Amino acid sequence: MSHIIRDAPVGAIIRFVTRNRMLQYPEEKPEFQLPEPWQRMLNLDEPTDSTILEAEGAASSKSSDTGGPKDEESQKRETIADPSTYGISLTRTRSRAETLPNTSDRYEGDQQHEIEKTRSIPVVPRRTKDGAILVDWYYTDDPENPHNWSNLRRGMVALIICLYTFVVYTSSAIYVTSVEGVMKEFGVGLTQASLGLALFVLGYGIGPLLFSPLSELPSVGRNPIYIYTMFLFVIVSIPAALATNFPGLMVLRFLQGLFGSPCLANGAASLGDMYSMMSLPYALVSWVTAAYNGPALGPLLSGFSVPVKGWRWSLLEVLWASIPIFIVMFLFLPETSTPNLLLRRAERLRKLTGSNRFMSQSEIDQRDLDRRAVIVDALIKPLEITIKDPAILFVQLYTAIIYGIYYSFFEVFPLVYPVYYGMGYGQVGLVFLCVLVACLIGVVVYVSYLYFYMNPRIVAKGFPIQETRLIPALGAAFGPTIGLFIFAWTARPDIHWIAPTIGITIYGATVFVVMQCIFVYVPLSYPQYAASLFAGNDFFRSALAFASILFAKPLFDNLGVARGTSLLGGLSTIGIVGIWILYFTGARLRSMSKFAVSAE
């Protein structure tokens, strides 16, 4: 239990206050001794041919990066030591430069690690040409390595991230039932009052552009971003619930979205830090489910209380939900970023031994790197790839349209269910449960595809081409159009309310499957730029969702529910054409792209 608290933010505070006398790491304990191969490496005065590793040049070895054939020089770089010298395995942790996430090389490394971590094999450290010792895990079953955590601990961390994500996403749409009260309180129109939802969505679209590159800096890591921003989320939620003027309320809603966005920016990355490539898709399904259901269940949570307690009640519910989540994160959420963990281990080893030769790979990689350049590149790269790469242009366009349509439903529901079927706010919130049902259907379909087809196929035949990941989307791409047209032409007083609700369920289930396929396809094809692309995707779809919230009501007022929703259904056909074109021509598009990688 002590190591769980030690690795959480509360542990960092306790360690700071006690000057590291409590909740110590192994290197800080009096009885700690360096493993024998590390001590031998430290005692070497001069590097020999068998212990030199050109760490600075690892990033230039592209064939090794992607799991392709290795040239003679690449093989030399992987020669760590003569086994007769140490009498132990040559196992070591590959750097990010050598093994990119979501590639066949990553899969092979995961498989090797799963075997070796049961045997507690010492990890031989590497040396650079200038004599630096690269800090790694001590053993293949090193408990500090997130991939070696127990299933219970990893599940706990994943649950915290999912609950955190759910609360933030719910906080966006929970405001919907307060729109009428805001109009009366501040004397504004519907479009202005709807900004309370639109600006929140825009805020968590902008946030990933800022927080994703920061979390990738080893000196920062993921946890400080989570904790500081969630603390600010709680703080701004207090005046938001008590706002006495309309501009102030809108600014605070934008800040809520901005400070809540790290769950969107880094949630998938945190799961990737802990789970192997074969297990990660299942963890991502849970995380996406939390994000997908948040906006849908928000109106349900406030639908019965706001008509009785007033419009501020929904914003108070945001506060009551976020405070417990922040406390749980503060007490139990550990750092998962391997570069950050090894950087801090290197600092402890330097202090323990008095030798500056201990360095983490990230320190070497970023020794001459300008942090401002990293952040600027992270802001520009998504736009550059979107403009130059047709496959990514389609992904950004399609997900933006789907997200915009998704949030448009928050505007069409009050025009259908209360008007045609006489439902109150609470009952309309219950209708949103069909999105939860849709999500569960989508989870069953996608997990079945992984369990019965994709993962067995990888085990038996190796890594398939990336377009194989799009197979479930080929059929599911028709679902959003079908669902929207069913809703459009059955949402009438003379047809039972269950009919349009079925349309929403079909729409929601198929969108879930398509989005899962796309979100796996992108990092497989563009592993080097996955973080930037997801940050850009968050911005593009949130920007269109922001606009759709504002134009949805005038759209439906002018065209009516049937024709307005039919227009959205017509736009969704872009996805049908795009998915099929991407499936059949994706390999050729990637071969022409300077950003993509090919499957082995």
C-alpha positions in Angstrom: 0.0 0.0 0.0 2.9 2.4 0.8 4.2 2.2 -2.7 0.8 3.1 -4.1 0.6 6.2 -2.0 4.3 7.0 -2.7 3.7 7.0 -6.5 0.6 9.2 -6.2 0.6 13.1 -5.9 0.0 12.9 -2.2 3.1 10.8 -1.9 5.2 13.4 -3.6 4.0 16.0 -1.1 4.7 13.7 1.9 8.2 13.0 0.5 8.8 16.7 0.0 7.7 17.6 3.5 9.8 14.9 5.1 12.7 15.5 2.7 12.4 12.0 1.3 12.7 10.3 4.7 9.2 8.7 4.3 7.9 6.7 1.3 11.4 6.0 0.0 12.3 4.5 -3.3 14.6 1.5 -3.3 17.7 3.7 -4.2 17.0 5.8 -1.1 17.0 2.9 1.4 20.3 2.2 3.4 20.3 -1.5 2.4 20.0 -0.8 -1.3 22.8 -2.2 -3.5 23.2 -1.8 -7.2 22.6 -5.0 -9.2 26.0 -6.6 -10.1 26.0 -5.8 -13.8 25.3 -2.1 -13.0 28.1 -2.0 -10.4 30.5 -3.6 -12.8 29.5 -1.0 -15.5 30.1 1.8 -13.0 33.5 0.4 -12.1 34.6 0.4 -15.8 36.9 3.4 -16.4 37.0 3.1 -20.2 34.3 1.7 -22.5 35.1 -1.4 -24.5 33.8 -2.4 -27.9 31.3 -4.8 -26.4 29.8 -2.2 -24.1 29.4 0.8 -26.4 26.0 1.8 -27.6 25.5 4.7 -29.9 22.4 5.9 -28.1 22.5 9.2 -29.9 22.3 7.5 -33.2 19.5 5.1 -32.4 16.8 7.4 -33.8 18.4 7.4 -37.2 18.1 3.6 -37.6 14.7 3.6 -39.3 14.7 0.0 -40.4 15.1 -1.1 -36.8 12.4 1.4 -35.7 9.6 -0.3 -37.7 10.6 -3.9 -37.1 12.2 -4.3 -40.6 15.4 -6.0 -41.6 18.4 -4.7 -39.6 21.7 -3.7 -41.2 25.0 -4.6 -39.8 25.4 -1.3 -38.0 22.0 -1.7 -36.3 22.9 -5.1 -35.1 26.1 -3.7 -33.6 24.2 -1.2 -31.6 22.2 -4.0 -30.0 25.4 -5.8 -28.9 25.5 -4.9 -25.2 28.0 -7.3 -23.7 29.5 -10.7 -24.0 27.3 -13.1 -22.1 30.4 -14.8 -20.7 31.3 -11.5 -19.0 28.1 -11.2 -16.9 26.6 -14.7 -17.2 23.1 -13.2 -17.6 20.6 -12.2 -20.2 21.1 -9.3 -22.5 17.5 -8.1 -22.1 17.0 -4.4 -21.9 14.3 -1.9 -22.5 14.3 -0.4 -25.9 14.0 3.4 -26.2 11.1 5.1 -27.9 13.6 6.0 -30.7 14.1 2.3 -31.3 10.6 1.0 -30.8 7.6 3.1 -31.7 4.2 2.4 -30.2 1.7 0.4 -32.2 4.2 -1.3 -34.6 5.1 -4.9 -35.2 8.4 -4.2 -33.3 6.4 -3.1 -30.3 4.3 -6.3 -30.5 7.4 -8.5 -30.6 8.9 -6.6 -27.7 5.7 -7.1 -25.7 5.7 -10.8 -26.4 9.3 -11.2 -25.3 8.7 -9.2 -22.1 5.6 -11.3 -21.2 7.9 -14.4 -21.1 10.9 -12.8 -19.4 9.1 -10.9 -16.7 8.2 -14.2 -15.1 11.9 -15.1 -14.7 13.3 -12.0 -13.0 16.2 -11.7 -15.5 18.7 -8.9 -14.7 18.7 -6.1 -17.3 22.2 -5.2 -18.5 22.8 -1.4 -18.7 24.1 0.2 -21.8 26.9 2.8 -22.2 27.2 5.6 -24.7 30.4 6.6 -26.4 31.1 9.3 -23.8 30.8 6.8 -21.0 27.3 7.6 -19.7 25.4 4.6 -18.3 21.8 4.5 -19.6 19.4 3.9 -16.7 16.9 1.1 -17.2 14.8 -1.2 -15.2 16.9 -3.4 -12.9 15.1 -6.7 -13.7 12.6 -7.8 -16.3 10.0 -8.1 -13.4 11.0 -4.7 -11.9 7.9 -3.6 -9.9 8.5 0.0 -10.9 7.8 -0.8 -14.5 4.1 -0.1 -15.2 3.9 -3.1 -17.5 4.9 -5.3 -14.5 2.1 -3.9 -12.2 -0.5 -6.4 -11.1 -3.7 -6.6 -13.1 -5.5 -5.2 -10.0 -3.3 -2.2 -9.9 -3.5 -1.5 -13.6 -7.2 -2.0 -13.5 -7.5 0.5 -10.6 -5.5 3.1 -12.6 -7.6 2.5 -15.7 -10.8 2.8 -13.6 -9.7 6.2 -12.2 -8.9 7.5 -15.7 -12.2 6.3 -17.0 -14.2 7.9 -14.1 -12.2 11.1 -14.6 -13.0 11.1 -18.3 -16.7 10.3 -17.6 -17.0 13.2 -15.2 -15.5 15.7 -17.5 -17.5 14.6 -20.5 -20.7 14.5 -18.4 -20.0 18.1 -17.3 -20.4 19.3 -20.8 -24.0 18.1 -21.6 -25.3 18.3 -18.0 -25.7 22.0 -18.7 -28.4 21.3 -21.4 -31.3 21.3 -19.0 -30.2 24.6 -17.6 -30.4 26.5 -20.8 -34.0 27.7 -20.2 -33.1 28.9 -16.7 -30.0 30.8 -18.0 -32.2 32.5 -20.6 -34.6 33.7 -17.9 -31.9 34.6 -15.3 -29.8 36.8 -17.7 -32.3 37.8 -20.3 -30.4 36.2 -23.2 -31.6 34.3 -26.3 -31.3 30.6 -26.9 -28.2 30.9 -29.1 -26.4 32.8 -26.4 -27.5 30.5 -23.6 -26.3 27.5 -25.7 -22.8 28.9 -25.6 -22.5 27.3 -22.1 -22.3 23.9 -23.8 -20.6 25.1 -27.0 -17.7 26.9 -25.2 -17.1 23.9 -22.9 -16.8 21.7 -26.0 -14.4 24.2 -27.6 -12.3 24.3 -24.4 -11.7 20.6 -24.3 -10.9 20.7 -28.0 -8.2 23.4 -27.5 -6.7 21.8 -24.4 -5.1 18.8 -26.0 -3.0 21.0 -28.3 -1.5 22.5 -25.1 -1.4 19.6 -22.7 -0.4 16.7 -25.0 3.1 18.0 -25.9 3.7 19.0 -22.2 2.9 15.5 -21.0 5.3 14.0 -23.5 8.2 15.9 -21.9 10.0 13.4 -19.6 10.7 16.1 -17.0 7.0 16.8 -16.7 5.2 13.4 -17.2 1.5 12.8 -17.1 0.5 13.2 -13.5 1.3 16.8 -12.9 -0.8 17.7 -15.9 -3.7 15.6 -14.6 -3.6 16.9 -11.0 -3.0 20.6 -11.6 -5.6 20.9 -14.3 -8.2 18.8 -12.4 -7.6 21.0 -9.3 -8.2 24.1 -11.5 -11.3 22.4 -12.9 -12.7 22.0 -9.4 -11.8 25.6 -8.5 -13.5 27.2 -11.5 -16.5 25.0 -11.0 -17.3 26.8 -7.8 -17.8 30.3 -9.2 -19.4 28.8 -12.3 -22.3 27.5 -10.1 -22.5 30.9 -8.4 -22.1 33.2 -11.4 -24.0 36.4 -11.3 -23.4 37.7 -14.8 -23.7 36.0 -18.2 -20.2 36.8 -19.6 -18.5 35.5 -16.5 -20.5 32.2 -16.7 -19.5 31.7 -20.3 -15.8 32.3 -19.5 -15.9 29.9 -16.6 -17.6 27.2 -18.8 -14.8 27.6 -21.4 -12.2 27.2 -18.6 -14.0 24.1 -17.3 -13.6 22.5 -20.7 -10.0 23.6 -21.1 -8.9 22.3 -17.7 -10.9 19.1 -18.0 -9.3 18.2 -21.4 -6.2 16.3 -20.2 -8.3 13.2 -19.8 -9.0 13.5 -23.5 -5.4 14.5 -24.4 -3.6 11.9 -22.4 -6.0 9.2 -21.3 -5.2 6.8 -24.1 -1.4 7.4 -23.6 -1.7 6.5 -19.9 -3.3 3.2 -20.8 -0.7 2.6 -23.4 2.0 3.1 -20.7 0.6 0.1 -18.8 -0.8 -2.4 -21.2 0.8 -4.5 -23.9 -0.2 -4.0 -27.5 -2.6 -7.0 -27.4 -4.3 -5.9 -24.2 -4.4 -2.2 -25.0 -7.5 -2.3 -27.4 -9.6 -3.7 -24.6 -8.5 -1.0 -22.2 -9.2 1.6 -24.8 -12.7 0.3 -25.3 -13.4 1.0 -21.6 -12.0 4.5 -21.9 -13.8 5.4 -25.1 -17.0 4.0 -23.5 -16.7 6.4 -20.6 -16.1 9.3 -23.0 -18.9 8.3 -25.3 -21.5 8.0 -22.6 -20.6 11.1 -20.6 -22.4 13.6 -22.8 -25.4 11.3 -23.2 -26.0 10.7 -19.5 -25.4 14.3 -18.5 -29.0 15.4 -19.3 -30.3 12.4 -17.3 -28.3 13.4 -14.2 -29.8 16.9 -14.2 -33.1 16.3 -15.9 -35.1 15.7 -12.7 -33.2 18.0 -10.4 -33.0 21.3 -12.5 -36.8 21.8 -12.9 -37.2 21.5 -9.1 -34.0 23.1 -7.8 -33.2 25.7 -10.5 -30.7 26.0 -13.3 -27.6 26.3 -11.0 -28.2 22.7 -9.8 -26.6 21.1 -12.8 -23.4 23.1 -12.3 -23.4 22.2 -8.6 -23.6 18.5 -9.7 -20.5 19.1 -11.7 -18.7 20.3 -8.6 -20.0 17.4 -6.5 -18.8 14.8 -9.0 -15.4 16.4 -9.7 -14.3 16.8 -6.1 -14.4 13.1 -5.2 -12.6 12.2 -8.5 -9.9 14.8 -7.7 -9.4 13.3 -4.2 -9.1 9.8 -5.6 -6.6 11.0 -8.3 -4.6 12.9 -5.6 -4.4 9.8 -3.3 -4.0 6.9 -5.7 -3.2 7.9 -9.3 0.5 7.0 -10.1 2.8 8.3 -12.8 2.8 5.9 -15.7 5.2 7.5 -18.2 8.3 5.3 -18.5 10.6 8.2 -19.7 9.6 10.2 -16.6 10.0 7.2 -14.2 13.5 6.4 -15.6 14.5 10.1 -15.5 13.7 10.2 -11.8 15.5 6.9 -11.2 18.6 8.4 -12.9 18.5 11.4 -10.6 18.3 9.1 -7.6 21.2 7.0 -8.8 23.4 10.1 -9.4 22.6 11.2 -5.9 23.3 7.8 -4.4 26.6 7.1 -6.2 27.9 10.7 -6.7 28.5 9.8 -10.3 27.0 11.9 -13.1 27.4 9.1 -15.6 23.9 7.7 -14.9 21.6 9.2 -17.5 18.2 8.3 -18.8 17.6 7.8 -22.5 15.2 10.8 -22.5 18.0 13.0 -21.1 20.2 12.1 -24.0 17.4 12.3 -26.6 16.5 15.8 -25.4 19.9 17.1 -24.4 20.0 19.5 -27.3 16.3 19.9 -27.8 14.5 23.2 -27.5 11.3 22.6 -25.5 9.6 25.6 -27.2 10.3 23.9 -30.6 8.7 20.7 -29.3 5.5 22.5 -28.3 5.4 24.6 -31.5 5.9 21.5 -33.6 3.1 19.8 -31.7 0.8 22.7 -32.6 1.7 22.8 -36.3 2.2 19.1 -37.1 -1.5 18.1 -37.0 -2.4 20.8 -39.5 0.5 20.0 -41.7 -0.3 16.3 -41.9 -4.0 17.0 -42.4 -3.3 19.2 -45.4 -0.7 16.9 -47.0 -2.1 13.5 -46.3 -5.5 12.5 -47.8 -6.1 9.6 -45.4 -5.7 11.9 -42.4 -7.8 14.6 -44.1 -10.7 12.0 -44.4 -10.3 10.9 -40.7 -10.4 14.5 -39.5 -13.3 15.4 -41.7 -15.4 12.3 -40.9 -14.8 12.3 -37.1 -15.6 16.1 -37.0 -18.9 15.5 -38.9 -19.9 12.6 -36.6 -19.0 14.6 -33.5 -21.0 17.6 -34.8 -24.0 15.4 -35.5 -23.7 13.8 -32.0 -23.9 17.1 -30.3 -26.7 18.3 -32.6 -28.9 15.7 -31.0 -28.8 17.7 -27.8 -30.7 20.4 -29.7 -33.1 18.2 -31.5 -34.3 16.1 -28.5 -36.2 19.0 -26.9 -37.9 19.7 -30.2 -39.1 16.1 -30.5 -39.8 14.3 -27.2 -41.4 17.1 -25.2 -43.3 18.6 -28.2 -44.5 15.4 -29.9 -44.7 13.0 -26.9 -45.3 15.3 -23.9 -42.2 14.3 -22.0 -40.6 16.4 -19.2 -36.9 17.1 -18.8 -36.4 14.0 -16.7 -38.1 11.8 -19.2 -36.1 13.3 -22.0 -33.0 12.5 -20.0 -34.1 8.9 -19.8 -34.3 8.7 -23.6 -30.6 9.5 -23.6 -30.1 6.0 -22.1 -30.5 4.6 -25.6 -27.0 5.9 -26.2 -25.7 3.8 -23.4 -27.5 0.8 -24.9 -26.0 1.7 -28.3 -22.6 1.9 -26.8 -22.9 -1.6 -25.1 -24.0 -3.0 -28.5 -20.9 -1.4 -30.1 -18.6 -2.7 -27.4 -19.9 -6.3 -27.9 -19.4 -6.1 -31.6 -15.9 -4.6 -31.5 -14.6 -6.7 -28.6 -15.9 -9.8 -30.4 -14.0 -8.8 -33.5 -10.8 -8.4 -31.4 -11.2 -11.6 -29.4 -12.4 -14.0 -32.1 -10.6 -12.6 -35.2 -8.0 -10.0 -34.9 -5.9 -11.1 -31.9 -5.9 -14.8 -33.0 -4.9 -13.7 -36.5 -2.0 -11.8 -35.1 -0.8 -14.7 -33.0 -1.1 -17.2 -35.9 0.1 -15.1 -38.8 1.8 -12.0 -37.5 0.9 -8.4 -37.9 -1.6 -7.7 -40.7 -1.7 -4.6 -42.9 -3.2 -1.7 -41.1 -6.3 -1.6 -43.3 -7.4 -4.9 -41.7 -8.4 -2.8 -38.7 -11.1 -1.1 -40.8 -13.0 -4.3 -41.5 -15.7 -3.8 -38.9 -16.2 -0.2 -40.1 -17.0 -1.3 -43.6 -20.5 -2.5 -42.5 -20.9 -0.1 -39.6 -20.3 2.9 -41.8 -23.9 2.5 -43.2 -25.3 2.7 -39.7 -25.1 6.4 -39.0 -26.9 7.3 -42.2 -29.6 4.6 -41.6 -30.1 5.7 -38.0 -30.4 9.3 -38.8 -33.0 8.7 -41.5 -35.0 6.5 -39.2 -35.0 9.2 -36.6 -35.8 11.9 -39.2 -38.9 10.3 -40.6 -40.4 8.5 -37.5 -40.1 11.5 -35.1 -43.8 12.3 -35.5 -46.7 12.5 -33.0 -48.5 9.6 -34.8 -45.6 7.2 -34.5 -44.6 5.8 -31.1 -41.5 7.4 -29.5 -39.7 4.1 -29.6 -39.3 4.3 -33.4 -37.0 7.4 -33.4 -35.2 6.1 -30.4 -34.3 2.9 -32.3 -32.8 5.2 -35.0 -30.7 6.9 -32.3 -29.5 3.5 -31.0 -28.5 2.3 -34.5 -26.7 5.6 -35.1 -24.9 5.4 -31.7 -23.8 1.7 -31.9 -22.4 2.0 -35.4 -20.6 5.3 -34.8 -18.9 3.7 -31.8 -17.6 0.8 -34.0 -16.4 3.1 -36.7 -14.6 5.5 -34.3 -12.9 2.6 -32.6 -11.6 1.3 -35.9 -10.3 4.8 -37.0 -8.7 5.4 -33.6 -6.7 2.2 -33.9 -5.9 2.7 -37.6 -4.3 6.1 -37.2 -1.6 5.2 -34.6 -0.8 2.1 -36.5 -0.2 4.0 -39.7 1.3 7.1 -38.2 3.0 6.0 -34.9 5.5 8.9 -34.8 2.8 11.5 -35.0 0.0 9.7 -33.1 -0.1 12.1 -30.2 -0.1 15.2 -32.5 -2.8 13.6 -34.7 -5.1 12.8 -31.8 -4.6 16.3 -30.4 -5.5 17.8 -33.9 -8.4 15.4 -34.2 -9.7 16.5 -30.8 -9.5 20.1 -31.9 -11.1 19.7 -35.3 -14.1 17.7 -34.1 -14.6 19.9 -31.0 -14.5 23.0 -33.2 -17.3 21.6 -35.5 -19.2 20.4 -32.5 -19.0 24.0 -31.1 -20.4 25.3 -34.3 -23.1 22.6 -34.6 -24.5 23.4 -31.2 -25.0 27.0 -32.3 -26.4 26.3 -35.8 -28.5 23.2 -34.9 -31.5 25.1 -33.4 -31.8 27.5 -36.4 -31.3 24.6 -38.7 -34.2 22.6 -37.2 -36.3 25.8 -36.9 -36.0 26.5 -40.6 -36.0 23.0 -42.1 -38.0 21.1 -39.4 -36.9 18.0 -37.6 -37.4 15.6 -40.5 -35.6 17.6 -43.2 -32.9 19.0 -40.8 -32.0 15.5 -39.6 -32.1 14.2 -43.2 -29.5 16.8 -44.1 -27.3 15.5 -41.4 -27.9 12.0 -42.6 -26.9 13.0 -46.1 -23.6 14.5 -44.8 -22.9 11.2 -43.0 -22.7 9.4 -46.3 -19.3 10.9 -46.6 -18.2 8.3 -44.1 -19.5 5.4 -46.2 -17.6 6.4 -49.3 -14.5 7.4 -47.3 -14.2 4.2 -45.2 -14.4 2.0 -48.3 -12.0 4.1 -50.3 -9.6 4.1 -47.3 -9.9 0.3 -47.0 -9.0 -0.4 -50.6 -6.5 2.4 -51.3 -5.1 3.0 -47.8 -1.9 1.1 -48.5 -1.2 3.1 -51.7 -2.0 6.4 -49.9 0.5 5.5 -47.2 3.1 4.6 -49.7 2.8 8.2 -51.1 2.9 9.8 -47.6 6.1 10.9 -46.0 4.4 10.7 -42.6 3.0 7.1 -42.6 4.7 3.7 -42.0 3.9 0.4 -43.7 3.0 -2.8 -41.9 5.5 -5.6 -41.9 
